[in-house]
Amino acid sequence: MVKTADLDQLKLLWQKHPAHQRYREKGSSAVLAPIVLIGGEAHLLFEKRAENLTHQPGEICFPGGRIEPGESARAAAVRETCEELVVDSEQIEIITPLDVQSGPSGAPLWPFAALIHDYRKTYSTAEVDHVFSVPIAWFMDHPPKTVTIDFVRELPEGFPFELIPGGRDYHWRGRPFEMYFYEHPHAVIWGITARIVERLTTVFRHDLIIDKNEKHLKKR
């Protein structure tokens, strides 16, 4: 029997160990949206993946990868960023977690926005073809092209229609999904990366201030 005391303990556990730090689905990953200051203005830093990679070669992305067993999403995002951008963890200042996304496999992807201090345009040539930056203000001034798609539901052979009301005539609800495209002169930014950018620009509009005089980011 689950008692009130058990629920109180659950609340404490939830506060001490947020879901994205305590529980992990197989294949979960984390990415970091790197922010660099150029002339006092905040830019987002992007990678173009190396062409010789087997997974998504040549695509525009943020640094990130799979979360290792026992590792938090935040730690994974920092580790992958250090490896791909050849920076030290001390250079990375996490600003805020962003909305969890669904990766290509359906597993959760945990994004974080972070300020990279003293970045020297370094990157791992084994994973990255090149890097480039775009002012965050550009994304605020250029809303993405949005395309709404519907995921097609394919039921496997042997699906137990007899167990659901209506059987084969059951009315399945569609699952619309908005896909974003930013057409920047450097590259087209789309997919999950564009979704993270869209959410990040929303955070800047509502939750953060870019202090160009002091050359740092701060929460309101």
SEFI-42986 format. One record per residue (C-alpha): residue number from 1; y negated, z negated, x. Coordinates in pm, 1 decimal. Layout:
REM SEFI-42986
+------+----------+----------+----------+
| roke |        y |        z |        x |
+------+----------+----------+----------+
|  NUM |        Y |        Z |        X |
...
+------+----------+----------+----------+
END
This chain:
REM SEFI-42986
+------+----------+----------+----------+
| roke |        y |        z |        x |
+------+----------+----------+----------+
|    1 |      0.0 |      0.0 |      0.0 |
|    2 |   -343.0 |     96.2 |    129.7 |
|    3 |   -580.9 |   -194.9 |     76.2 |
|    4 |   -957.2 |   -235.2 |     90.4 |
|    5 |   -927.8 |   -386.7 |    437.5 |
|    6 |   -745.6 |    -73.1 |    551.1 |
|    7 |  -1030.0 |    142.9 |    419.9 |
|    8 |  -1279.7 |    -73.1 |    606.2 |
|    9 |  -1079.2 |    -22.2 |    924.7 |
|   10 |  -1075.1 |    351.0 |    858.5 |
|   11 |  -1455.1 |    351.5 |    833.1 |
|   12 |  -1480.0 |    173.0 |   1167.8 |
|   13 |  -1241.5 |    419.1 |   1329.4 |
|   14 |  -1437.0 |    711.4 |   1187.6 |
|   15 |  -1763.2 |    573.9 |   1327.0 |
|   16 |  -1616.4 |    507.1 |   1670.2 |
|   17 |  -1415.6 |    828.1 |   1690.6 |
|   18 |  -1575.2 |   1119.9 |   1504.9 |
|   19 |  -1321.5 |   1370.5 |   1376.1 |
|   20 |  -1405.5 |   1630.3 |   1638.6 |
|   21 |  -1339.2 |   1380.5 |   1916.0 |
|   22 |  -1026.8 |   1209.1 |   1782.0 |
|   23 |   -824.0 |   1481.3 |   1613.9 |
|   24 |   -740.1 |   1821.6 |   1748.3 |
|   25 |   -574.1 |   2123.0 |   1591.5 |
|   26 |   -363.7 |   2345.2 |   1811.9 |
|   27 |   -576.9 |   2618.0 |   1965.5 |
|   28 |   -909.4 |   2437.4 |   1913.4 |
|   29 |  -1187.9 |   2538.2 |   2150.1 |
|   30 |  -1542.5 |   2443.4 |   2241.5 |
|   31 |  -1843.5 |   2642.5 |   2355.9 |
|   32 |  -2184.5 |   2557.6 |   2492.5 |
|   33 |  -2504.7 |   2739.0 |   2397.2 |
|   34 |  -2696.9 |   2709.2 |   2727.3 |
|   35 |  -3074.7 |   2677.1 |   2713.2 |
|   36 |  -3279.7 |   2749.2 |   3023.9 |
|   37 |  -3654.2 |   2709.7 |   3068.1 |
|   38 |  -3833.4 |   3014.3 |   3210.0 |
|   39 |  -4205.3 |   2972.6 |   3260.7 |
|   40 |  -4194.8 |   2674.8 |   3025.6 |
|   41 |  -4033.5 |   2876.1 |   2744.0 |
|   42 |  -3683.5 |   2801.7 |   2613.2 |
|   43 |  -3433.4 |   3087.7 |   2647.0 |
|   44 |  -3072.0 |   3115.0 |   2540.8 |
|   45 |  -2842.0 |   3219.5 |   2823.1 |
|   46 |  -2564.7 |   3468.2 |   2745.4 |
|   47 |  -2266.9 |   3601.0 |   2937.4 |
|   48 |  -2111.4 |   3943.7 |   2929.6 |
|   49 |  -1739.6 |   3888.0 |   2982.5 |
|   50 |  -1576.9 |   4066.5 |   3273.7 |
|   51 |  -1419.1 |   4401.5 |   3185.8 |
|   52 |  -1086.2 |   4312.9 |   3349.3 |
|   53 |  -1016.9 |   4016.1 |   3118.8 |
|   54 |   -730.2 |   4053.4 |   2872.4 |
|   55 |   -912.3 |   3863.5 |   2597.0 |
|   56 |  -1234.0 |   4016.9 |   2455.8 |
|   57 |  -1336.9 |   4205.5 |   2770.7 |
|   58 |  -1700.5 |   4312.6 |   2790.7 |
|   59 |  -1814.1 |   4106.9 |   2491.8 |
|   60 |  -2132.4 |   3897.9 |   2476.4 |
|   61 |  -2060.5 |   3527.0 |   2446.7 |
|   62 |  -2143.7 |   3171.4 |   2544.5 |
|   63 |  -1935.1 |   2979.6 |   2801.6 |
|   64 |  -1639.3 |   2800.6 |   2649.7 |
|   65 |  -1264.2 |   2784.1 |   2607.1 |
|   66 |   -963.1 |   2586.3 |   2490.5 |
|   67 |   -977.9 |   2208.3 |   2462.7 |
|   68 |   -721.0 |   2046.9 |   2691.4 |
|   69 |   -488.1 |   1769.7 |   2565.1 |
|   70 |   -672.3 |   1436.7 |   2562.7 |
|   71 |  -1007.3 |   1607.3 |   2617.6 |
|   72 |  -1305.6 |   1581.1 |   2382.5 |
|   73 |  -1476.4 |   1893.6 |   2254.2 |
|   74 |  -1792.1 |   1797.8 |   2439.6 |
|   75 |  -1605.7 |   1750.6 |   2767.9 |
|   76 |  -1433.8 |   2086.7 |   2724.3 |
|   77 |  -1764.5 |   2264.6 |   2662.6 |
|   78 |  -1915.1 |   2108.4 |   2975.9 |
|   79 |  -1608.4 |   2182.0 |   3188.8 |
|   80 |  -1592.5 |   2546.5 |   3085.3 |
|   81 |  -1965.7 |   2589.7 |   3142.2 |
|   82 |  -1939.4 |   2445.0 |   3491.8 |
|   83 |  -1657.7 |   2686.9 |   3572.9 |
|   84 |  -1817.1 |   2998.8 |   3424.7 |
|   85 |  -2179.1 |   2943.4 |   3529.4 |
|   86 |  -2094.7 |   2766.4 |   3858.2 |
|   87 |  -2312.3 |   2463.4 |   3784.7 |
|   88 |  -2258.5 |   2088.0 |   3820.3 |
|   89 |  -2205.5 |   1871.3 |   3514.6 |
|   90 |  -2516.6 |   1672.8 |   3614.8 |
|   91 |  -2723.3 |   1984.8 |   3544.2 |
|   92 |  -2607.5 |   1993.9 |   3181.4 |
|   93 |  -2801.7 |   1791.2 |   2924.7 |
|   94 |  -2638.0 |   1803.0 |   2582.3 |
|   95 |  -2907.2 |   1832.3 |   2315.4 |
|   96 |  -2703.7 |   1839.8 |   1994.5 |
|   97 |  -2366.2 |   1939.1 |   1848.3 |
|   98 |  -2383.5 |   2231.7 |   1606.6 |
|   99 |  -2185.2 |   2325.2 |   1297.5 |
|  100 |  -1814.2 |   2372.0 |   1360.5 |
|  101 |  -1703.3 |   2734.1 |   1337.9 |
|  102 |  -1366.1 |   2893.7 |   1271.7 |
|  103 |  -1227.2 |   3084.4 |   1569.9 |
|  104 |  -1041.2 |   3418.2 |   1549.9 |
|  105 |   -709.6 |   3236.1 |   1507.5 |
|  106 |   -851.8 |   3010.6 |   1235.8 |
|  107 |   -857.5 |   2706.0 |   1465.0 |
|  108 |  -1184.3 |   2508.1 |   1489.8 |
|  109 |  -1446.0 |   2598.0 |   1748.0 |
|  110 |  -1689.8 |   2318.0 |   1839.9 |
|  111 |  -2033.6 |   2436.4 |   1964.2 |
|  112 |  -2294.1 |   2233.3 |   2149.3 |
|  113 |  -2649.6 |   2319.2 |   2251.1 |
|  114 |  -2748.0 |   2203.5 |   2598.4 |
|  115 |  -3030.7 |   2233.8 |   2846.9 |
|  116 |  -2926.1 |   2362.6 |   3189.4 |
|  117 |  -3146.1 |   2216.4 |   3461.1 |
|  118 |  -3226.2 |   2404.5 |   3781.6 |
|  119 |  -3013.9 |   2706.6 |   3691.4 |
|  120 |  -2998.5 |   2962.4 |   3975.7 |
|  121 |  -2846.3 |   3260.8 |   3787.6 |
|  122 |  -2500.6 |   3181.0 |   3923.3 |
|  123 |  -2175.4 |   3275.8 |   3750.2 |
|  124 |  -1807.0 |   3326.0 |   3820.5 |
|  125 |  -1742.8 |   3694.1 |   3888.7 |
|  126 |  -1378.1 |   3640.7 |   3793.4 |
|  127 |  -1478.2 |   3577.1 |   3431.5 |
|  128 |  -1833.9 |   3704.2 |   3392.2 |
|  129 |  -1977.1 |   4052.6 |   3447.9 |
|  130 |  -2338.1 |   3934.7 |   3432.2 |
|  131 |  -2571.0 |   3692.1 |   3253.2 |
|  132 |  -2900.0 |   3746.0 |   3073.4 |
|  133 |  -3140.9 |   3531.4 |   2873.2 |
|  134 |  -3334.2 |   3580.6 |   2550.1 |
|  135 |  -3626.9 |   3363.4 |   2433.7 |
|  136 |  -3526.3 |   3149.7 |   2136.3 |
|  137 |  -3855.4 |   3255.3 |   1976.1 |
|  138 |  -3724.9 |   3614.8 |   1972.2 |
|  139 |  -3439.5 |   3513.4 |   1743.0 |
|  140 |  -3682.9 |   3330.5 |   1515.5 |
|  141 |  -3893.7 |   3645.7 |   1490.9 |
|  142 |  -3595.9 |   3880.3 |   1447.5 |
|  143 |  -3355.9 |   3763.7 |   1173.4 |
|  144 |  -3004.4 |   3900.3 |   1212.7 |
|  145 |  -2862.7 |   4187.7 |   1017.0 |
|  146 |  -2619.8 |   4025.3 |    773.5 |
|  147 |  -2303.6 |   4186.5 |    636.9 |
|  148 |  -2086.9 |   4004.4 |    381.4 |
|  149 |  -1716.5 |   4077.8 |    404.0 |
|  150 |  -1419.0 |   3954.7 |    202.7 |
|  151 |  -1102.2 |   3839.6 |    371.2 |
|  152 |   -796.7 |   4008.7 |    224.3 |
|  153 |   -520.3 |   3769.6 |    116.9 |
|  154 |   -173.2 |   3896.9 |    198.3 |
|  155 |    105.5 |   3684.6 |     55.5 |
|  156 |    435.3 |   3680.9 |    245.4 |
|  157 |    759.5 |   3812.4 |    106.7 |
|  158 |    935.1 |   3535.6 |    -79.7 |
|  159 |    613.9 |   3362.1 |   -189.0 |
|  160 |    714.0 |   3119.5 |   -473.4 |
|  161 |    507.4 |   3271.3 |   -755.9 |
|  162 |    724.1 |   3080.5 |  -1004.6 |
|  163 |    568.4 |   2754.9 |   -883.3 |
|  164 |    208.0 |   2840.4 |   -971.8 |
|  165 |     43.1 |   2894.2 |  -1314.3 |
|  166 |     33.8 |   3262.0 |  -1403.0 |
|  167 |    283.5 |   3358.1 |  -1137.6 |
|  168 |    207.0 |   3701.3 |   -993.8 |
|  169 |    -94.3 |   3728.7 |  -1227.3 |
|  170 |   -264.2 |   3422.2 |  -1079.0 |
|  171 |   -633.2 |   3491.4 |  -1019.6 |
|  172 |   -699.4 |   3432.0 |   -650.7 |
|  173 |  -1057.4 |   3359.1 |   -556.4 |
|  174 |  -1206.9 |   3568.8 |   -278.9 |
|  175 |  -1337.9 |   3425.8 |     45.6 |
|  176 |  -1670.8 |   3589.3 |    133.2 |
|  177 |  -1781.2 |   3563.3 |    494.4 |
|  178 |  -2122.0 |   3645.7 |    638.2 |
|  179 |  -2124.6 |   3829.6 |    970.6 |
|  180 |  -2443.9 |   3836.7 |   1175.8 |
|  181 |  -2572.5 |   4102.6 |   1415.9 |
|  182 |  -2871.7 |   4056.7 |   1648.0 |
|  183 |  -2979.3 |   4392.0 |   1792.6 |
|  184 |  -3154.6 |   4289.2 |   2111.7 |
|  185 |  -3257.5 |   4545.9 |   2377.8 |
|  186 |  -3016.5 |   4384.1 |   2625.9 |
|  187 |  -2714.3 |   4386.7 |   2395.0 |
|  188 |  -2585.4 |   4347.8 |   2041.1 |
|  189 |  -2501.2 |   3981.8 |   1978.6 |
|  190 |  -2253.6 |   3940.4 |   1694.4 |
|  191 |  -1949.7 |   3749.0 |   1572.0 |
|  192 |  -1914.2 |   3376.3 |   1633.4 |
|  193 |  -2179.3 |   3388.9 |   1905.9 |
|  194 |  -2433.0 |   3524.8 |   1656.8 |
|  195 |  -2333.5 |   3258.2 |   1402.9 |
|  196 |  -2400.0 |   2987.4 |   1661.9 |
|  197 |  -2736.7 |   3144.9 |   1744.1 |
|  198 |  -2828.2 |   3154.1 |   1375.2 |
|  199 |  -2738.7 |   2786.9 |   1329.2 |
|  200 |  -2921.1 |   2690.3 |   1649.1 |
|  201 |  -3243.0 |   2861.3 |   1543.3 |
|  202 |  -3217.3 |   2669.2 |   1215.3 |
|  203 |  -3189.6 |   2344.4 |   1413.4 |
|  204 |  -3501.0 |   2434.1 |   1609.6 |
|  205 |  -3694.0 |   2505.8 |   1291.2 |
|  206 |  -3604.0 |   2175.7 |   1130.3 |
|  207 |  -3491.3 |   1919.6 |   1388.4 |
|  208 |  -3627.5 |   1994.7 |   1733.9 |
|  209 |  -3957.5 |   2062.2 |   1906.9 |
|  210 |  -3999.7 |   2280.8 |   2213.5 |
|  211 |  -4261.3 |   2106.4 |   2424.4 |
|  212 |  -4384.7 |   2384.0 |   2652.3 |
|  213 |  -4645.9 |   2165.4 |   2821.2 |
|  214 |  -4393.8 |   1905.6 |   2935.3 |
|  215 |  -4127.7 |   2176.6 |   2979.3 |
|  216 |  -3846.8 |   1996.2 |   2803.9 |
|  217 |  -3682.3 |   1970.9 |   2463.3 |
|  218 |  -3706.9 |   1661.0 |   2251.5 |
|  219 |  -3590.6 |   1546.5 |   1909.0 |
|  220 |  -3839.5 |   1484.7 |   1633.1 |
+------+----------+----------+----------+
END
